[in-house]
């Protein structure tokens, strides 16, 4: 059922960008900046851009400044910023001196960001002026020294981010706060350079978010890590000629990973501040984008565009669109494959590590699957007692990423509940077929038990969104005096449709042709918009709570 093999021992010698001075291939932002300082690294949607030389130069300055504040390997900083060049400059500064970087979700409130500051043990906080109110509230509640709070733009009480950058000793102290020179000869590297790590906080849909903290490896920041290289190679997007477009917030694990690995391999990254479907098509066309990481909600919004709008833009440069984070209805994926061709590659993974992948060609043979495990991942389906179940039988999905283990920061109990031996679960249930392909049924916490029968909401949601009037759907269990739970549907209507009892009846009638009676929602409620996070995950707890509160 699982596939086991040792990780490839090293990154291939021809990986990354060719250094014209030495003839050697180099990987990592810092080494590429030395080899090709004028190579374009990041392009914002507005057209603002930086080269690798400018990006690395700014990172080195901020890294030296963080060290002057007394930060060293194992310490953490919190970053509250939109997708921007400054976000990446600060990130690469922290990563090259062994720090943890905790990017905060900018939808959070001040107290929620303060919790992350406190929980991560951070003493340095960097925020963008767009989130000034949240930032000041968070800094105050966390009791931070305001001299260690820095802002991109104007945040009351915060120091300008430019003041964090220590002057470069190599230029006699006259250096800019952010590198304006592409010449690597003027850079002075920070001391004690060692690879840091992101410390991302889980979504918190079932309680307070937990920081996923991995042990630091002591590796050099000047070489892309072996797992990261082979992660991209597995998708065939490791070449430096790729152009990556990022349309989701960088505080999400996969989004940050795709952007930073792209840069470490010498690729150009196009950053979208706010994602809209037509703007993405425009940027793909304008910059010859070859690859991206997307979520199914974005596919749905792209498919809503009129045919004449879609036809305006050339997307033939696309090679690989990787998607995950949330289930993709089969009819949506099929429509995207019909439009963009078999460039869609799906994966199943989480912040915790390990995963599966399926290409567009494979998916057409195995519709509905999320793929087979990576070479560095073991996959097993276990029952509630931790025993492996037979092929084709539904159970709890467990993974192991070889050579890696994690913990939920300051939550040993949750960490222990996640593991069975060396295997961990993200709370999903599914089965593996005879060819080793994983099929997810749902999240265990979302499963409905009605009259003793297990009902999987994801299946119902996918079928409901086939109806032209249903833009989005959420299905969950609500209290029932006899059955324990009954099936409830909450939907978001497509443009041009108005709520009516007749329309709800039509939707249910259409659904009854494709679902067994016991799976059918007993009622439908309509909302203006379903509460989804930027990574496409549906916040069902927010929807369910009022129904369960009424039953108390």
Secondary structure, 3 states (H helix, E strand, C coil): CCCCCCCCCCCCCCCCEECCCCCCEECCHHHHHHHCCCCEEEEECCCCEEEHHHHHHHHHHHHHHHHHCCCCCCCEEEEECCCCHHHHHHHHHHHCECCEEEECCCCCCHHHHHHHHHHHCCCEEEEEHHHHHHHHHHHHHHCCCHHHEEEECCCCCCEEHHHCCCCCHHHCCCCCCCCCCCCHHHCCCCCCCECCEECCECCCCCCCCCEEECCCCCCCCCCCCHHHHHHHHHHCCCCCCCEEEECCCCCCHHHHHHHHHHHHCCCEEEECCCCCHHHHHHHHHHHCCCEEEECHHHHHHHHCCCHHHHCCCCCCCCCEEEECCCCCCHHHHHHHHHHHCCCEEEEEECCCCCEEEECHHHHHHCCCCCEEECCCEEEEEECCCCCECCCCCCEEEEEEECCCCCEECCCHHHHHHHEECCEEEEEEEEEECCCCCEEEEEEHHHCEEECCEEECHHHHHHHHCCCCCEEEEEEEEEEECCCEEEEEEEEEECCCCCCCHHHHHHHHHHHHCCCCHHHCCCEEEEECCCCECCCCCECHHHHHHHHHHHCC
